[in-house]
Amino acid sequence: MPTNRYFRLTDDMRIRQRWHLRAPRNEQGLEVHHWQFFEGRRLEQQGTIRFPVRPTGQVLDFTLDSFATPVVHERVVDLFQHQRIQDVQFIPVQVEGHEGPYFILNTLRTIRCIDDARSKEVRYFTPEDEQPERVGEYRLVVGMRIDPTQVGDAHIFRPWGWNVALIVSEDLKDAMDAVGITGTKFEPV
């Protein structure tokens, strides 16, 4: 039975002397368009994607790169498979100076679930923002709360209109905690 408690999964920046992954690069050394990993769609393999590490430090199982792209160790992939978590794609990547294997965690599900009234603050793009393609989308979400009745059976997803947030169910959070996945921080939403 699905849980009805959810958490925003972020990178635990409180870990001292941890590594930091920079923006992904392709085989030619050019920056990879990072927004594609937030669009909730399956992607084709694009050759070898590499993540520079600066500074080096403690290796983590879960890390957000400098643009909030989730990069995970094979331990996370194994956990998701064991838990039968759907709606994700694991894209193989290389992390500079580290064996791995590592993957971009590409979340394939987007759900319209932000509870504007319970969130601390929300703002929308308006015509005055001069971005007509974004009018009606969230411009700012502070203290996000979601409406769990809109989530259904999802265990991992991004909220529609604020796809920089990665949301997981309490069941998935507990499974990650139980096996000691490093680098995670969970904030109730």
N, C-alpha and C positions, 0 to 999 in steps of 0.2 A: 504494500500500500504506500503510495507516495506521501512524503512528508509535506507539511505546509509551512515549514520554516525555511528561510533562504538567507544566503550570505553572499556578500560581494567578496570575491576572491581577488586579493591583491598580493603584491610582492612585499615581503617583510623587510623593510628598509632599516629596521632596528638591529639587524644582525651585523655585528661588528666585523670589520675586515673581510667583508663578503666581496664576491666578484660583481662586476657590472657589465652587462652586455650592451653593446652599442647597436646602432641601426644595421639591419641586415644588408649584405652585399651579394651581388651575383658573381659569376665566374670571372667577369671582366673588371670586378672591383667597383661597379656602379651600385648605388643605393637601390634597394628593392622597394617598390611602392608598398608601404606598410599598411595602407588603409584596406587593401584587399583582404587582409586577415580579420577584418572587423565587419565584413559585409554579410556574413551568414550564408556563404555559398561554398560549394566544393570547388577546389582549385586544381588545375593541372600542374604536374611537376614542372618546374621552371629551370631545370639544371640544378647545380649545387648552390645552395644558399649558405652563406657563411656569416657568422656573428663575431666581430672583433670583441675582445674582452679588455676593458681598461677601467679601473685597475683590476689586476688579477687579485684573487683572494679566495675565500671559502667558496667551494663549488656547491651549487644548490640544485635540488630536484625540480623546483619551480622558480622561474625568473621572468620578470617582465623586462623587455629590452628598453632602450631609451625612448621608444614610441609606444610602449605598453603592449607589445606583441608578446603573448605567452610562449615561453620556450621551456620544454619539459624534458626530463631524463626518461629513459626507457622504463624506469620504475613506475612512473605515472601512467605510461601506456599500458603496462601490465596490469596495474590496478583498475584502469578503466575497462579493460577487456574482462577481467575477473568479475567486475561489478555489472558487466553487460551495459555499460553506458553507451547510448546511441547519440546521434547528432553531433559527432565530432569527426575530424579528419586530422591525422598526424602526418605532418609533412617533414621528411627527413632533412636535417640540417647539420652543418659542421659548426662547432664552437671552437674558435681559435685556441690551439694549445691544449685541447682536451679530447680524450678518446670518445666519450659518449657511450652509446648513441643518444643523440638529442633530436628533438622534433619541435616544430611549431604546432601548438595546440590551436587548431582552427575550429571554432565553434560554429556549427551549421544551423543553429536555431535562433530566431529572433522572435520575441514575444512582446506584444503591447501590454505592459503590466505596471508601469510606474503609477503610483497613487499620488497624484499631484497634491491632494488635500493633506495627506499625512507626511509628505516630504517637507523638509525645512524650507526650501525655496526652489521654485522652478521658473524659468523664463523661456519664452519661445522666440524663434526668429520671426521678424515682422518684415513687411515690405521696406521699411526704413533702413534695414540692415543691408540692403542692396545685394542680397543673395537670393534671388527669386526661387531658385530650386530648393531652398531650405525653409521657406516660409511654412510655419506650422510645426516644424521640428523643434526639439529642445535646443536651447542655446546654453542653458545652465541648469544643472540639477545639483542641489546641495542637500545633504542629509537624506538621500534617496530612500524611499520606502516603496515597496511593491505591493500589489494586490495579489495575494497567493491564490485566490480563486481563479485568476486568469492563466495560471501557469500549467495546469493539467499535470501530465506525468513527466515533465521535463526535469532532468537532474543537472543540466548545465545549459546556459543560454545567455544571450545578450538582450537587454531590454530595448525595444523599438525606440528609436529617436535618441538614445543615449548609449550607443553601441561601444563606447569605451569601457563600460562596466561589464564584468564577467561575473555571472551569478551562478551559484551552485546550491543544490538542495542540502538540507541537514544530513541526509543519509550519505551523500558523497563527501561532505566535509568530515563527517565522523570516520569514514573509511580512509580518507587521506591522513587524518590524525592517527588512526590506529596503526598504520604501517610506517609512520614517521616520515612522511614526505616533507622535505626541508624547503624553506623559502616562502611558505604560505602564511598569509594573514587573512583572517575571516572577519568581516564586519556585518552584523545583522542588518538586513534590509526589510 
